Structures are given as C-alpha cells and as structure tokens.
Amino acid sequence: MKIPFHKVSFSEDEINIVTEAIQSGWWTMGPKTIEFENKFKDFIGSQFAVSTNSCTAALHLALKAVGIKEGDEVIIPTNTFVATAEVITYFNAIPVLCDINIRDHNIDSTKIQEIITSKTRAIIPVHFAGNPCSMEEIMVLAKKNNLFVIEDAAHALPSLYHERKIGNIGDITCFSFYATKTLSTGEGGMLTTNSKVYAKSSKINRLHGIDRDAWDRYSDNGDWYYKVVDSGYKYNMTDIQAGLGLCQLDKLEAMNLKREKVSEIYLKGLRHLPLIFLQSEKASRGSNHLFVIKTQNRDELYRFLKEKGIQTSVHFIPIHKHPYYKKTFKYQNRMYPVANDVFNSSLSLPIYPDMKIDEQNYIIDKIKLFFS
C-alpha cells in the first residue's frame, strides 16, 4: 500500500464551480472573489477580509499596513515555515526568533518579554498544526509594549481559542489556502482584520497600489480611470481560485470533523507506544491540520515508514538552522533548545479528510511493528 502525506478533498462540486467561473469569462479577480471575501469574513466574524494569492502575500501586506520599516524588529517563533521570516526581510527589518514550548510547539509566550527591545514593532504568533497560541498572554504583552499582533494562521482554519475563532483576535490574521491546507484553492490566502485602515491599505497594495480593483473598473458600473496611490504588488486572487474557496468553505466544518476523527483514531491506536503527542491549550480547539508524533528514533522511523510506502514529513526546520538566516542574522543554535529538541524528534503523519480507515490501520500497524 502507498499512502501520500496529503490528498486534496474535492468532488464534482469543485469541478462545477470552477467550470462556472471559466464559462463566465471573468477569470481574474471579480464577483466570485468578492463573494468569497464576504462569506469568509462572516464565517470568521471579522469586519473585513482581503483575499490574496498566498499567505506569504497576506503577511507582507499586513506588515506594510501596520507600517513596518527598515531596522524594525518583529518577533516570530523559530519553529515556522520560512515565509514567516521572509516577509520581514522584504522591509529590511529584522526577524527576532523566540523559542517554543514543548507542549504544542507554539511560541513560548513566557520568553517574549525578554527579547523585546526599543526597535520591536510587532509579534507574529504562528498557530502550529492548527493549535492556537496563548493569545491572551500575547495580547497583554503586545498592549503593554505597544506592539502590533499579526497572526500567522496558515494552519489554523477553523481553530477556536476560548470560543473565539482564530482570525478575530490580533490586529491582523493571515490564512493559507495552499494545496495541503484545511481549505484549499491550490494557491491562495486571506487577510482578516477589524481595522478599516488596515483593510483599505491591503486592498490597495494587493494590486499595484491602485485605488480601485479591476472589477471596479470593468464591471457594468465602472469606468477606466484609476490612480496609483501607493507602491504595490501583484497579490490578487482570481475568480477561479475564489470559486474553489467558496465550495471548500461550505464543506470546511464537515472536513474538520473528519480530521478530528482521523486524529482520534491515531491517538487510540498509538497511545501505548513510546511516543509523545502534541497537547493543545485548554479551552481551545485546533484544526487538526497536522498530526505530529515525537520519538528519539525519528529518522529511523521515517526511513522505515518510507520503505513501507508511507509518506511522512517534518515540521519544521527551525529558522535559525537555515544557512541564509543563520549567516545574515547571527542566530546561535544554543538559544533555542526546545526548538532543537522538537526538530530532532518530530514526525508528521498523513492526515486528510478522505483518509480511509484501512490506510490509518496500515500506518498504525507499521508503527507498532517498528517499535516491536
């Protein structure tokens, strides 16, 4: 049996809505994109939602909206995908790394205060595997130090923190709709906020700094004239992607319940083995984007499962270990002991909504065989 790390969940519904978007003749950002933004903000409970072509783009727009500039410092966890650090460097600003906690692999909120300086302008908490960070503590720290909070929620749809949906807590939240995410448009992202100022800035800068979207100019009620009011980027979503987003959003809760079931079966089947599992914060509900196990035999287990046709992965190579970032910002390995331990012991197992029970049983049986 061969089991991939991820399978996209789709049906005829996605095929039909993409076909509809193509047949409409409006292939770029248009009515479906606007509809997707409106439905997404209603789902999250935020006042505004701005679609983008990636979560990376959303993070870039978010930092621009809050005024990050050269020499500023932005605190992020070292355990994250490189995009979280990358967007900070777009401004010639400095990503300041914080170690993580052993419980859920999220940023250690107890260590943030000690790395805040007079140059610190923002914190980007990353909700690893969809388990929410300690947002209450982070928001208190941010208020105390006059810092912006931009949440990297690439994994966290739909996640709840103390009954509040992620996407409606920090100043701005950024989601990913990449192929492996809980809602996928192939490539894509969304920025949510309750600030009219941040939303307006992001809408303008996602399309070359133009004060009006293409849909505004070329719809029946539009005209050709526009003004460039800021330096900008080419970060807009298309109606073909938005069609997929609309369809997947309707199925999101159902798909999340399936992910929860997959996680429960893993936990039940593997609980008696010498493995450590992630623990989410009390009163929070994760998205089950990843199912991570920890073992000191990680590399041997990885190779064993690969030989058995099971594809696994590691999340993540910490930022301080990447040659470019280590050389440029002089990160020292000894400063991040928990992240180092997590990196050396973590393995992400396949998890997706349409996972079959015989696939899960095969994986569980092979892991049991390894430890026997």
C-alpha positions as a Python dict, from the first residue, in 0.01 Angstrom:
ca = {
    (1, 'M'): (0, 0, 0),
    (2, 'K'): (118, 353, -82),
    (3, 'I'): (-11, 638, 131),
    (4, 'P'): (72, 1001, 42),
    (5, 'F'): (128, 1266, 304),
    (6, 'H'): (-177, 1455, 182),
    (7, 'K'): (-472, 1419, -56),
    (8, 'V'): (-687, 1714, -161),
    (9, 'S'): (-1053, 1661, -71),
    (10, 'F'): (-1280, 1753, -363),
    (11, 'S'): (-1586, 1638, -554),
    (12, 'E'): (-1793, 1733, -857),
    (13, 'D'): (-1889, 2049, -665),
    (14, 'E'): (-1540, 2197, -706),
    (15, 'I'): (-1525, 2093, -1072),
    (16, 'N'): (-1863, 2252, -1143),
    (17, 'I'): (-1788, 2584, -973),
    (18, 'V'): (-1452, 2617, -1149),
    (19, 'T'): (-1624, 2542, -1479),
    (20, 'E'): (-1882, 2807, -1396),
    (21, 'A'): (-1609, 3061, -1326),
    (22, 'I'): (-1434, 2979, -1654),
    (23, 'Q'): (-1755, 2998, -1856),
    (24, 'S'): (-1841, 3335, -1700),
    (25, 'G'): (-1548, 3485, -1889),
    (26, 'W'): (-1424, 3659, -1575),
    (27, 'W'): (-1104, 3473, -1486),
    (28, 'T'): (-923, 3730, -1271),
    (29, 'M'): (-1045, 3896, -950),
    (30, 'G'): (-1417, 3957, -986),
    (31, 'P'): (-1760, 3876, -844),
    (32, 'K'): (-1668, 3533, -704),
    (33, 'T'): (-1365, 3680, -527),
    (34, 'I'): (-1582, 3944, -363),
    (35, 'E'): (-1839, 3681, -266),
    (36, 'F'): (-1565, 3462, -116),
    (37, 'E'): (-1427, 3753, 88),
    (38, 'N'): (-1773, 3837, 221),
    (39, 'K'): (-1855, 3479, 316),
    (40, 'F'): (-1514, 3428, 473),
    (41, 'K'): (-1536, 3735, 697),
    (42, 'D'): (-1887, 3628, 804),
    (43, 'F'): (-1754, 3282, 890),
    (44, 'I'): (-1463, 3421, 1093),
    (45, 'G'): (-1665, 3705, 1245),
    (46, 'S'): (-1424, 3978, 1136),
    (47, 'Q'): (-1529, 4309, 984),
    (48, 'F'): (-1303, 4277, 680),
    (49, 'A'): (-1143, 4005, 467),
    (50, 'V'): (-895, 4068, 185),
    (51, 'S'): (-809, 3779, -47),
    (52, 'T'): (-456, 3729, -181),
    (53, 'N'): (-265, 3483, -398),
    (54, 'S'): (-84, 3333, -95),
    (55, 'C'): (-48, 3355, 282),
    (56, 'T'): (301, 3497, 221),
    (57, 'A'): (141, 3785, 30),
    (58, 'A'): (-111, 3838, 310),
    (59, 'L'): (168, 3856, 569),
    (60, 'H'): (360, 4105, 352),
    (61, 'L'): (51, 4325, 314),
    (62, 'A'): (-15, 4302, 689),
    (63, 'L'): (334, 4423, 780),
    (64, 'K'): (303, 4708, 529),
    (65, 'A'): (-37, 4804, 669),
    (66, 'V'): (97, 4845, 1023),
    (67, 'G'): (397, 5045, 899),
    (68, 'I'): (695, 4810, 944),
    (69, 'K'): (1011, 4976, 810),
    (70, 'E'): (1384, 4921, 776),
    (71, 'G'): (1557, 4838, 1105),
    (72, 'D'): (1237, 4743, 1289),
    (73, 'E'): (1228, 4414, 1477),
    (74, 'V'): (947, 4161, 1452),
    (75, 'I'): (929, 3865, 1694),
    (76, 'I'): (842, 3524, 1550),
    (77, 'P'): (882, 3163, 1665),
    (78, 'T'): (1184, 2985, 1518),
    (79, 'N'): (961, 2683, 1456),
    (80, 'T'): (780, 2802, 1145),
    (81, 'F'): (790, 2786, 767),
    (82, 'V'): (1040, 3026, 615),
    (83, 'A'): (770, 3259, 477),
    (84, 'T'): (705, 3399, 826),
    (85, 'A'): (1063, 3526, 845),
    (86, 'E'): (1097, 3603, 475),
    (87, 'V'): (828, 3872, 464),
    (88, 'I'): (1003, 4065, 742),
    (89, 'T'): (1320, 4084, 533),
    (90, 'Y'): (1123, 4244, 247),
    (91, 'F'): (1133, 4563, 456),
    (92, 'N'): (1498, 4523, 558),
    (93, 'A'): (1352, 4465, 903),
    (94, 'I'): (1486, 4203, 1144),
    (95, 'P'): (1317, 3874, 1236),
    (96, 'V'): (1385, 3816, 1606),
    (97, 'L'): (1344, 3449, 1692),
    (98, 'C'): (1177, 3316, 2004),
    (99, 'D'): (1198, 2958, 2130),
    (100, 'I'): (885, 2744, 2151),
    (101, 'N'): (717, 2545, 2425),
    (102, 'I'): (740, 2168, 2437),
    (103, 'R'): (365, 2121, 2482),
    (104, 'D'): (225, 2240, 2149),
    (105, 'H'): (535, 2368, 1962),
    (106, 'N'): (394, 2722, 1958),
    (107, 'I'): (587, 3036, 2051),
    (108, 'D'): (673, 3038, 2422),
    (109, 'S'): (483, 3344, 2545),
    (110, 'T'): (688, 3345, 2868),
    (111, 'K'): (1004, 3420, 2669),
    (112, 'I'): (875, 3705, 2452),
    (113, 'Q'): (923, 3991, 2700),
    (114, 'E'): (1296, 3924, 2740),
    (115, 'I'): (1362, 3971, 2366),
    (116, 'I'): (1158, 4290, 2324),
    (117, 'T'): (1375, 4597, 2256),
    (118, 'S'): (1317, 4960, 2166),
    (119, 'K'): (1315, 4851, 1800),
    (120, 'T'): (1044, 4586, 1838),
    (121, 'R'): (727, 4674, 1646),
    (122, 'A'): (526, 4353, 1616),
    (123, 'I'): (479, 3990, 1716),
    (124, 'I'): (378, 3720, 1469),
    (125, 'P'): (248, 3418, 1662),
    (126, 'V'): (217, 3106, 1444),
    (127, 'H'): (-60, 2862, 1532),
    (128, 'F'): (140, 2545, 1476),
    (129, 'A'): (-57, 2244, 1343),
    (130, 'G'): (-373, 2450, 1396),
    (131, 'N'): (-341, 2459, 1776),
    (132, 'P'): (-392, 2819, 1892),
    (133, 'C'): (-108, 3002, 2066),
    (134, 'S'): (-152, 3153, 2412),
    (135, 'M'): (-321, 3458, 2264),
    (136, 'E'): (-439, 3608, 2592),
    (137, 'E'): (-82, 3637, 2720),
    (138, 'I'): (45, 3758, 2384),
    (139, 'M'): (-219, 4029, 2354),
    (140, 'V'): (-140, 4152, 2708),
    (141, 'L'): (231, 4166, 2621),
    (142, 'A'): (158, 4350, 2298),
    (143, 'K'): (-59, 4610, 2468),
    (144, 'K'): (197, 4661, 2744),
    (145, 'N'): (476, 4720, 2492),
    (146, 'N'): (270, 4898, 2224),
    (147, 'L'): (323, 4623, 1965),
    (148, 'F'): (113, 4501, 1674),
    (149, 'V'): (-2, 4138, 1663),
    (150, 'I'): (-21, 3972, 1322),
    (151, 'E'): (-129, 3609, 1347),
    (152, 'D'): (11, 3353, 1105),
    (153, 'A'): (-290, 3124, 1083),
    (154, 'A'): (-173, 2921, 783),
    (155, 'H'): (-263, 2605, 981),
    (156, 'A'): (-550, 2743, 1188),
    (157, 'L'): (-873, 2725, 990),
    (158, 'P'): (-1109, 2664, 1160),
    (159, 'S'): (-948, 2688, 1504),
    (160, 'L'): (-1103, 2825, 1824),
    (161, 'Y'): (-929, 3000, 2111),
    (162, 'H'): (-1156, 3018, 2417),
    (163, 'E'): (-1464, 3010, 2190),
    (164, 'R'): (-1323, 3284, 1962),
    (165, 'K'): (-1235, 3191, 1607),
    (166, 'I'): (-876, 3248, 1506),
    (167, 'G'): (-891, 3541, 1267),
    (168, 'N'): (-1064, 3776, 1505),
    (169, 'I'): (-817, 3830, 1790),
    (170, 'G'): (-496, 4006, 1677),
    (171, 'D'): (-470, 4325, 1472),
    (172, 'I'): (-448, 4121, 1150),
    (173, 'T'): (-464, 3747, 1079),
    (174, 'C'): (-331, 3572, 768),
    (175, 'F'): (-458, 3238, 634),
    (176, 'S'): (-321, 2999, 373),
    (177, 'F'): (-519, 2812, 108),
    (178, 'Y'): (-220, 2619, -25),
    (179, 'A'): (-282, 2270, -167),
    (180, 'T'): (-223, 2090, 166),
    (181, 'K'): (-428, 2323, 388),
    (182, 'T'): (-765, 2261, 554),
    (183, 'L'): (-930, 2479, 287),
    (184, 'S'): (-752, 2481, -48),
    (185, 'T'): (-768, 2694, -359),
    (186, 'G'): (-442, 2543, -492),
    (187, 'E'): (-258, 2863, -408),
    (188, 'G'): (-416, 3148, -218),
    (189, 'G'): (-457, 3332, 108),
    (190, 'M'): (-676, 3567, 310),
    (191, 'L'): (-617, 3855, 548),
    (192, 'T'): (-878, 3933, 813),
    (193, 'T'): (-896, 4239, 1036),
    (194, 'N'): (-1138, 4463, 1223),
    (195, 'S'): (-949, 4773, 1112),
    (196, 'K'): (-1086, 4967, 816),
    (197, 'V'): (-745, 5133, 775),
    (198, 'Y'): (-555, 4802, 752),
    (199, 'A'): (-814, 4653, 517),
    (200, 'K'): (-801, 4954, 284),
    (201, 'S'): (-421, 4952, 276),
    (202, 'S'): (-416, 4581, 197),
    (203, 'K'): (-677, 4609, -80),
    (204, 'I'): (-485, 4890, -249),
    (205, 'N'): (-144, 4726, -220),
    (206, 'R'): (-250, 4379, -335),
    (207, 'L'): (-299, 4527, -685),
    (208, 'H'): (-11, 4761, -770),
    (209, 'G'): (-116, 5037, -529),
    (210, 'I'): (-417, 5117, -749),
    (211, 'D'): (-708, 5275, -570),
    (212, 'R'): (-967, 5054, -745),
    (213, 'D'): (-975, 4681, -825),
    (214, 'A'): (-1015, 4554, -1181),
    (215, 'W'): (-1372, 4458, -1101),
    (216, 'D'): (-1445, 4818, -1001),
    (217, 'R'): (-1310, 4944, -1333),
    (218, 'Y'): (-1455, 4692, -1576),
    (219, 'S'): (-1791, 4596, -1427),
    (220, 'D'): (-2110, 4748, -1567),
    (221, 'N'): (-2097, 5037, -1319),
    (222, 'G'): (-1723, 5107, -1353),
    (223, 'D'): (-1504, 5319, -1576),
    (224, 'W'): (-1144, 5305, -1693),
    (225, 'Y'): (-990, 5577, -1476),
    (226, 'Y'): (-772, 5486, -1176),
    (227, 'K'): (-497, 5634, -958),
    (228, 'V'): (-182, 5472, -817),
    (229, 'V'): (-172, 5594, -457),
    (230, 'D'): (98, 5366, -308),
    (231, 'S'): (378, 5137, -415),
    (232, 'G'): (211, 4800, -452),
    (233, 'Y'): (238, 4437, -551),
    (234, 'K'): (61, 4180, -769),
    (235, 'Y'): (-105, 3977, -496),
    (236, 'N'): (-470, 3942, -601),
    (237, 'M'): (-673, 3620, -608),
    (238, 'T'): (-863, 3505, -920),
    (239, 'D'): (-1229, 3409, -955),
    (240, 'I'): (-1126, 3054, -1046),
    (241, 'Q'): (-947, 3024, -709),
    (242, 'A'): (-1231, 3201, -528),
    (243, 'G'): (-1479, 2953, -674),
    (244, 'L'): (-1281, 2671, -515),
    (245, 'G'): (-1269, 2870, -192),
    (246, 'L'): (-1646, 2917, -183),
    (247, 'C'): (-1703, 2548, -237),
    (248, 'Q'): (-1446, 2440, 22),
    (249, 'L'): (-1572, 2693, 277),
    (250, 'D'): (-1916, 2531, 263),
    (251, 'K'): (-1754, 2196, 346),
    (252, 'L'): (-1498, 2324, 597),
    (253, 'E'): (-1669, 2222, 921),
    (254, 'A'): (-1752, 1878, 783),
    (255, 'M'): (-1394, 1828, 666),
    (256, 'N'): (-1266, 1939, 1005),
    (257, 'L'): (-1483, 1680, 1180),
    (258, 'K'): (-1327, 1414, 956),
    (259, 'R'): (-980, 1538, 1051),
    (260, 'E'): (-1075, 1518, 1418),
    (261, 'K'): (-1183, 1157, 1366),
    (262, 'V'): (-851, 1073, 1199),
    (263, 'S'): (-665, 1228, 1495),
    (264, 'E'): (-875, 1030, 1743),
    (265, 'I'): (-800, 701, 1565),
    (266, 'Y'): (-427, 778, 1565),
    (267, 'L'): (-430, 862, 1936),
    (268, 'K'): (-623, 547, 2024),
    (269, 'G'): (-406, 323, 1809),
    (270, 'L'): (-68, 466, 1911),
    (271, 'R'): (-121, 564, 2275),
    (272, 'H'): (61, 265, 2426),
    (273, 'L'): (377, 320, 2220),
    (274, 'P'): (681, 522, 2337),
    (275, 'L'): (559, 834, 2156),
    (276, 'I'): (482, 1191, 2266),
    (277, 'F'): (183, 1373, 2118),
    (278, 'L'): (104, 1743, 2088),
    (279, 'Q'): (-119, 1889, 2357),
    (280, 'S'): (-338, 2188, 2277),
    (281, 'E'): (-414, 2468, 2521),
    (282, 'K'): (-718, 2411, 2741),
    (283, 'A'): (-1046, 2556, 2611),
    (284, 'S'): (-904, 2569, 2258),
    (285, 'R'): (-995, 2362, 1955),
    (286, 'G'): (-742, 2304, 1680),
    (287, 'S'): (-794, 2247, 1309),
    (288, 'N'): (-606, 1914, 1308),
    (289, 'H'): (-401, 2038, 1014),
    (290, 'L'): (-107, 1819, 1123),
    (291, 'F'): (-75, 1508, 1335),
    (292, 'V'): (270, 1517, 1493),
    (293, 'I'): (440, 1244, 1696),
    (294, 'K'): (772, 1270, 1877),
    (295, 'T'): (1030, 996, 1921),
    (296, 'Q'): (1406, 985, 1965),
    (297, 'N'): (1406, 727, 1681),
    (298, 'R'): (1257, 978, 1436),
    (299, 'D'): (1500, 930, 1148),
    (300, 'E'): (1487, 551, 1170),
    (301, 'L'): (1105, 559, 1187),
    (302, 'Y'): (1091, 796, 889),
    (303, 'R'): (1302, 560, 677),
    (304, 'F'): (1109, 253, 793),
    (305, 'L'): (771, 407, 702),
    (306, 'K'): (905, 527, 367),
    (307, 'E'): (1010, 170, 286),
    (308, 'K'): (655, 61, 367),
    (309, 'G'): (506, 316, 124),
    (310, 'I'): (403, 570, 388),
    (311, 'Q'): (495, 933, 318),
    (312, 'T'): (565, 1147, 626),
    (313, 'S'): (720, 1489, 682),
    (314, 'V'): (890, 1710, 941),
    (315, 'H'): (750, 2046, 1057),
    (316, 'F'): (965, 2248, 1059),
    (317, 'I'): (1334, 2301, 1004),
    (318, 'P'): (1373, 2592, 1251),
    (319, 'I'): (1456, 2930, 1101),
    (320, 'H'): (1783, 2952, 1298),
    (321, 'K'): (1913, 2640, 1121),
    (322, 'H'): (1872, 2768, 765),
    (323, 'P'): (2212, 2884, 629),
    (324, 'Y'): (2088, 3219, 491),
    (325, 'Y'): (1919, 3326, 814),
    (326, 'K'): (2190, 3190, 1039),
    (327, 'K'): (2458, 3381, 845),
    (328, 'T'): (2261, 3704, 796),
    (329, 'F'): (2119, 3744, 1148),
    (330, 'K'): (2384, 3555, 1352),
    (331, 'Y'): (2137, 3320, 1519),
    (332, 'Q'): (2302, 3085, 1767),
    (333, 'N'): (2181, 2728, 1799),
    (334, 'R'): (2209, 2724, 2180),
    (335, 'M'): (1946, 2998, 2211),
    (336, 'Y'): (1664, 2766, 2102),
    (337, 'P'): (1696, 2439, 2298),
    (338, 'V'): (1329, 2339, 2283),
    (339, 'A'): (1302, 2400, 1908),
    (340, 'N'): (1618, 2196, 1856),
    (341, 'D'): (1474, 1905, 2052),
    (342, 'V'): (1141, 1927, 1871),
    (343, 'F'): (1313, 1937, 1532),
    (344, 'N'): (1520, 1629, 1611),
    (345, 'S'): (1229, 1420, 1735),
    (346, 'S'): (915, 1525, 1541),
    (347, 'L'): (743, 1342, 1258),
    (348, 'S'): (417, 1441, 1090),
    (349, 'L'): (191, 1154, 985),
    (350, 'P'): (-51, 1164, 690),
    (351, 'I'): (-383, 1329, 774),
    (352, 'Y'): (-658, 1438, 535),
    (353, 'P'): (-1040, 1436, 540),
    (354, 'D'): (-1088, 1148, 296),
    (355, 'M'): (-840, 918, 468),
    (356, 'K'): (-969, 560, 468),
    (357, 'I'): (-973, 351, 784),
    (358, 'D'): (-764, 79, 618),
    (359, 'E'): (-499, 341, 537),
    (360, 'Q'): (-488, 450, 900),
    (361, 'N'): (-479, 95, 1029),
    (362, 'Y'): (-191, 20, 790),
    (363, 'I'): (6, 318, 925),
    (364, 'I'): (-67, 228, 1288),
    (365, 'D'): (27, -135, 1231),
    (366, 'K'): (357, -40, 1067),
    (367, 'I'): (447, 199, 1352),
    (368, 'K'): (368, -76, 1604),
    (369, 'L'): (585, -314, 1402),
    (370, 'F'): (872, -63, 1412),
    (371, 'F'): (861, -37, 1792),
    (372, 'S'): (819, -412, 1840),
}
